[in-house]
């Protein structure tokens, strides 16, 4: 199988013909408000400094829950947000009627299974309790991780929209919790599927995962993380420069990888490819909701 990076290289790398130097000659405009989850991560400070060095004034707005940044963006409280993958964005648009779109890619992160009680999946006992995210997007992905780890079997092999009703056989008892509550719940369960954004609060790193999905699988395209904006703002030159700075500042990119425990696969994908994937994923969400 071709590597994920090679597949996306074929999709087209963002052009940088104009260069970032052009940004520095521009005068500062109004503050660009960017919503994130986990603003305390060090690379965000590096990012802010890099953007402001290019003459763009930014303010990071931190959110503690995934459910908040998209409504804030749609309501105009933010100009950009960066916390989600394409699948999450597609599901939000379909469920809310919003028309948010992609601005640029960041990385893809494996989704991991963690435990403070067991050193391996094999140690999880029959009937053990395993917690997964309860949101429609990460729920299915979490169940697929558990299937690949041998803890359960999904009907017809499973799919990204899988729910607990699709479980055919299982070795463990599944509990669904809000994504932000999964790390604190580790003391009460045998293992939990935890998004990278919440690992630090539990004193964990991505390297502590006892199982995870494969980011090199081409089917993982909908899990590419993106900067998102309101429809029409994807052509805003200042916003596009912000993405270029994020993607091309080595200290920022190194920080993203370090913060992920070395698991982040950094990506530069042409935004047309991201938008095409978003449209296809939205259609899949609509079809699955019928």
C-alpha positions in Angstrom: 0.0 0.0 0.0 1.3 3.4 -0.9 2.2 5.6 2.1 -0.3 8.2 3.2 2.2 11.0 2.6 2.8 9.9 -1.0 -0.9 9.6 -1.7 -1.5 13.2 -0.5 1.6 14.4 -2.3 -0.1 13.3 -5.5 -3.2 15.2 -4.4 -1.2 18.4 -4.7 1.0 20.4 -2.4 0.0 23.9 -1.6 1.9 26.4 -3.7 4.1 29.0 -2.0 5.1 31.0 -5.1 4.3 34.3 -3.4 6.4 33.4 -0.3 5.7 34.5 3.2 8.0 37.5 2.9 5.2 39.4 1.2 3.2 39.2 4.4 5.7 41.3 6.4 5.2 44.3 4.2 1.5 44.5 5.0 0.2 46.7 7.8 -1.7 45.0 10.6 -5.4 44.6 10.1 -8.1 43.7 12.6 -7.4 40.9 14.9 -8.0 37.4 13.5 -9.7 35.2 16.1 -8.8 31.6 15.8 -10.6 29.0 17.9 -8.7 26.0 19.1 -8.9 23.1 21.6 -5.8 23.0 23.8 -4.3 26.5 23.4 -1.9 25.8 26.2 0.1 23.5 24.0 3.5 25.2 23.4 3.4 25.1 19.6 0.4 27.5 19.6 2.5 30.2 21.3 5.2 29.6 18.6 2.5 29.9 16.0 1.1 33.1 17.3 4.6 34.6 17.3 5.3 33.5 13.8 2.0 34.9 12.5 2.5 38.3 14.2 6.1 38.5 12.9 4.5 38.5 9.5 2.3 41.5 10.4 -0.9 39.7 11.2 -2.6 40.2 14.5 -4.1 37.0 15.9 -5.9 36.0 19.0 -6.3 32.3 20.0 -9.6 31.5 21.7 -9.4 28.3 23.7 -12.4 25.9 24.0 -12.7 22.9 26.4 -15.2 21.0 24.3 -15.3 20.0 20.6 -19.0 21.0 20.4 -18.3 24.7 20.8 -15.8 26.1 18.1 -18.0 25.4 15.1 -21.1 27.2 16.4 -18.8 30.1 17.5 -17.4 30.2 13.9 -20.8 30.1 12.3 -22.0 32.9 14.6 -19.1 35.1 13.7 -17.5 35.0 17.1 -14.4 33.5 15.4 -12.8 34.0 12.0 -11.1 30.6 11.8 -11.0 27.4 13.9 -8.6 24.6 14.0 -9.4 21.5 16.0 -11.3 19.0 13.8 -11.0 16.6 10.9 -13.1 16.7 7.7 -15.4 14.0 9.0 -16.3 16.0 12.1 -16.8 19.2 10.0 -19.0 17.3 7.6 -21.2 15.9 10.3 -21.5 19.3 11.9 -22.6 20.9 8.6 -25.2 18.3 7.9 -26.7 18.3 11.4 -26.7 22.0 11.9 -27.3 23.3 8.4 -24.2 25.4 8.6 -22.0 25.9 5.6 -18.5 25.9 7.1 -15.7 24.9 4.8 -12.0 24.0 4.8 -9.2 26.5 4.6 -6.1 24.2 4.7 -4.8 21.0 6.1 -2.7 20.4 9.2 -2.1 16.8 10.0 -3.7 13.4 10.6 -3.5 11.9 14.1 -4.0 8.2 15.0 -6.8 7.6 17.5 -5.6 5.6 20.4 -6.8 3.3 23.1 -5.3 4.0 26.5 -5.2 2.3 29.9 -3.8 3.1 33.3 -4.6 -0.5 34.5 -3.3 -2.7 31.7 -0.1 -2.7 29.7 -1.6 -4.4 26.6 -4.9 -5.1 25.0 -4.5 -8.8 25.9 -4.6 -7.8 29.6 -8.1 -6.4 29.4 -10.4 -9.0 31.0 -13.5 -10.5 29.6 -16.3 -8.1 30.4 -13.9 -5.3 31.1 -15.2 -1.7 30.7 -14.0 0.3 27.7 -15.1 3.9 27.2 -15.4 5.5 23.7 -16.4 9.0 22.5 -20.2 9.6 22.3 -20.1 12.0 19.3 -21.3 10.6 16.0 -17.9 11.0 14.3 -15.4 9.7 16.8 -17.8 7.0 18.0 -17.5 5.0 14.8 -13.8 5.5 14.5 -13.3 4.4 18.1 -15.3 1.2 17.5 -13.1 0.5 14.5 -10.0 0.8 16.7 -11.5 -1.6 19.2 -12.3 -4.0 16.3 -8.8 -3.8 15.0 -7.5 -4.5 18.5 -9.6 -7.7 18.7 -11.9 -6.5 21.4 -15.1 -6.7 19.4 -16.5 -7.5 15.9 -18.8 -5.2 14.0 -21.4 -6.2 11.5 -20.1 -6.4 7.9 -16.7 -5.2 9.1 -18.0 -1.9 10.4 -17.9 1.6 8.9 -17.2 5.2 10.1 -20.9 5.6 11.1 -20.9 2.5 13.3 -22.7 2.6 16.6 -22.9 0.1 19.5 -25.9 -1.3 17.7 -23.5 -2.5 15.0 -21.6 -4.7 17.4 -21.9 -8.3 16.5 -19.8 -9.8 19.3 -17.7 -8.2 22.0 -15.3 -9.2 24.7 -15.9 -5.9 26.7 -18.6 -3.7 27.9 -18.8 -0.4 26.0 -19.5 2.9 27.7 -20.0 6.2 25.8 -18.8 9.5 27.3 -18.2 13.0 26.0 -14.7 13.2 24.5 -13.5 15.6 27.2 -14.5 13.2 30.0 -12.7 10.1 28.7 -9.2 10.9 30.1 -10.6 11.6 33.6 -12.6 8.3 33.4 -9.5 6.2 33.0 -9.5 5.4 36.7 -13.0 3.9 36.5 -12.6 1.8 33.3 -10.2 -0.7 31.9 -9.4 1.4 28.9 -10.6 4.3 26.9 -10.4 5.8 23.4 -8.9 9.3 23.9 -8.4 12.0 21.4 -4.9 13.5 21.4 -6.1 16.9 22.6 -7.0 15.5 26.0 -4.0 13.3 26.6 -1.9 15.9 28.5 -4.6 16.3 31.1 -4.3 12.6 32.0 -0.5 12.7 32.1 -0.4 10.5 28.9 1.3 10.8 25.5 0.3 9.2 22.3 3.1 6.7 22.8 1.2 5.3 25.7 -1.5 3.9 23.5 -2.0 0.2 23.7 -3.8 0.2 20.3 -4.5 2.7 17.6 -5.7 3.1 14.0 -3.5 3.4 10.9 -3.1 6.9 9.6 -1.4 5.5 6.4 -4.7 4.0 5.3 -6.1 5.9 2.3 -9.5 5.5 3.7 -8.4 7.8 6.5 -8.6 10.9 4.3 -11.8 12.2 6.1 -9.7 12.2 9.3 -7.3 14.9 8.0 -7.4 17.8 10.4 -8.1 21.2 8.9 -8.4 24.9 9.5 -12.1 25.8 8.9 -13.8 29.1 8.0 -17.3 30.3 7.0 -18.1 29.7 3.3 -16.5 32.4 1.2 -13.7 33.1 3.6 -11.6 30.3 2.1 -10.4 32.9 -0.4 -9.3 35.5 2.2 -5.7 36.1 1.5 -4.8 36.9 5.1 -6.4 33.6 6.3 -4.6 31.7 3.6 -1.3 33.3 4.7 -2.0 32.1 8.3 -2.3 28.5 7.1 0.9 28.9 5.1 2.7 30.1 8.2 1.5 27.2 10.2 2.5 24.7 7.5 5.9 26.2 6.8 7.3 27.3 10.1 9.6 24.5 11.2 9.3 25.3 14.9 5.5 25.1 14.7 5.6 21.8 12.7 8.2 20.3 15.1 6.0 21.4 18.0 2.9 19.7 16.5 4.8 16.4 16.1 6.3 16.6 19.6 3.0 17.4 21.2 1.5 14.4 19.5 4.1 12.1 20.9 5.6 11.7 17.4 2.5 10.3 15.8 1.2 13.3 13.8 1.5 12.9 10.0 2.0 16.5 8.7 0.2 17.3 5.5 0.0 20.0 2.9 -3.0 19.3 0.7 -4.5 21.5 -1.9 -7.7 23.0 -0.5 -9.7 21.9 -3.5 -8.9 18.3 -2.5 -10.1 19.0 1.0 -13.3 20.7 -0.2 -14.0 17.7 -2.5 -13.5 15.3 0.4 -15.8 17.5 2.6 -18.6 17.4 0.0 -18.3 13.7 -0.4 -18.3 13.1 3.3 -21.3 15.4 3.8 -23.2 13.3 1.2 -22.3 10.1 3.0 -23.5 11.6 6.3 -26.8 12.6 4.7 -27.3 9.2 3.1 -26.5 7.5 6.4 -29.0 9.7 8.2 -31.9 8.6 6.0 
